[in-house]
Amino acid sequence: MSSSGGYRPQSVSEVLARGIVSLAKYIDSPRTDAQLLLSSVLGRDRAWLLAHSDSFISRPQGERFAELCEKRATGMPIAYILGTAGFYGREFVVNDKVLVPRPESEVLVDDLLHYLRGRLDPTYPKQLLTVLDVGTGSGAIACTLAAELAAVTVEGVDISLAALKVAEHNARRFNVFAKCKFRFGDLASGIGDRHFDAVVANLPYLPTDAIPKRPDPLSFEPHEALDGGPDGLALYRRLVPMLPPLLKPGALVLLEAAPPTIAGLAEIARTSFPNDEVLAMRDLSGLERYVRILVAR
Ligand SMILES: C[S@@+](CC[C@H](N)C(=O)[O-])C[C@H]1O[C@@H](n2cnc3c(N)ncnc32)[C@H](O)[C@@H]1O
């Protein structure tokens, strides 16, 4: 950087090119990320950057952009730097107390919405379906269900108070706060004598030894959102037996986990749901991604 007297104004394209070079050594998507970071500094979208490549940016803007590139080069997920992450067409607020919502979980939302719509009784317009979201994190799944379907209320449980604050913030952001109740709790304990139409859980599912170290982006995410115990299924082993008494006849349960653990998770599910349909389901990449339990009517 030149001294203040000799500062030379820099154009969008020059600054971007420098950012791309500074990121290229460290991450796989230097161009996209540099554009996203500069967009956030300038308060403009990426299309604006392309259309205004000759515009000049101010010195503080250039310095801020360089700072953000440095952070990104450490491996920190871009969602934590920008403070938002896209999920099912909405921009969720996130911070380093919550898992960055993943596109893989959108398949579970599709499945749930399809199931819930089919469960609505057209002759009963006041019907309200109830969903329990265990390990709600940023509230991505809970808020999406509440926003997509008028006739649904969602209870989101998490063991992290900091995550619950983020979930509540998102529920307000998407105007679904009245339909979402967020509660501190350990898995499904303390639910009482209530029965849900559906349960969804995306619990920590990485085997402890497989949690990567810096600079892997995953290492920036909260440990309590990743650590699934020795084989990745410790939390599901506790959760699944809690579920049968909490479900209405014909209810749906979706449990997300890592592809190599899905067969084991399906076995756990069959033990607690011996008379119900238990299936291993794939995500859009064709990998086994979640277990689907359909309770008999
Ligand atoms: C993998 S993250 C999923 C977050 C969110 N559902 C999503 O899909 O983006 C798992 C979440 O489970 C929470 N969690 C971990 N152990 C828990 C427990 N015993 N009871 C409730 N929540 C738990 C973590 O705090 C974290 O927010």
The ligand as a Tripos MOL2 file, in Angstrom:
@<TRIPOS>MOLECULE
LIG
   27    29     1     0     0
SMALL
NO_CHARGES

@<TRIPOS>ATOM
      1 C1        -25.2620  -30.2680   12.4310 C.3       1 LIG1
      2 S1        -25.9410  -28.8930   13.3200 S.3       1 LIG1
      3 C2        -27.4780  -28.6750   12.4330 C.3       1 LIG1
      4 C3        -28.0790  -27.3260   12.5150 C.3       1 LIG1
      5 C4        -29.3210  -27.1150   11.6460 C.3       1 LIG1
      6 N1        -30.3770  -28.0540   11.9560 N.3       1 LIG1
      7 C5        -28.9680  -27.2240   10.1720 C.2       1 LIG1
      8 O1        -29.3850  -28.2100    9.5380 O.co2     1 LIG1
      9 O2        -28.2940  -26.3270    9.6510 O.co2     1 LIG1
     10 C6        -26.4190  -29.7360   14.8020 C.3       1 LIG1
     11 C7        -27.0500  -28.9110   15.8830 C.3       1 LIG1
     12 O3        -27.3920  -29.8120   16.9560 O.3       1 LIG1
     13 C8        -27.1470  -29.1820   18.1970 C.3       1 LIG1
     14 N2        -26.9680  -30.2040   19.2260 N.ar      1 LIG1
     15 C9        -25.8570  -30.9260   19.5360 C.ar      1 LIG1
     16 N3        -26.1050  -31.7650   20.5480 N.ar      1 LIG1
     17 C10       -27.4060  -31.5900   20.9010 C.ar      1 LIG1
     18 C11       -28.2330  -32.1660   21.8970 C.ar      1 LIG1
     19 N4        -27.7910  -33.1130   22.7280 N.pl3     1 LIG1
     20 N5        -29.5210  -31.7410   21.9910 N.ar      1 LIG1
     21 C12       -29.9810  -30.7700   21.1390 C.ar      1 LIG1
     22 N6        -29.2240  -30.1790   20.1920 N.ar      1 LIG1
     23 C13       -27.9590  -30.5940   20.0600 C.ar      1 LIG1
     24 C14       -25.9030  -28.3380   17.9320 C.3       1 LIG1
     25 O4        -25.7800  -27.3040   18.8820 O.3       1 LIG1
     26 C15       -26.1530  -27.8540   16.5080 C.3       1 LIG1
     27 O5        -26.8180  -26.6060   16.4970 O.3       1 LIG1
@<TRIPOS>BOND
     1     1     2 1
     2     2     3 1
     3     2    10 1
     4     3     4 1
     5     4     5 1
     6     5     6 1
     7     5     7 1
     8     7     8 2
     9     7     9 1
    10    10    11 1
    11    11    12 1
    12    11    26 1
    13    12    13 1
    14    13    14 1
    15    13    24 1
    16    14    15 ar
    17    14    23 ar
    18    15    16 ar
    19    16    17 ar
    20    17    18 ar
    21    17    23 ar
    22    18    19 1
    23    18    20 ar
    24    20    21 ar
    25    21    22 ar
    26    22    23 ar
    27    24    25 1
    28    24    26 1
    29    26    27 1
@<TRIPOS>SUBSTRUCTURE
     1 LIG1         1 GROUP 0 **** ****
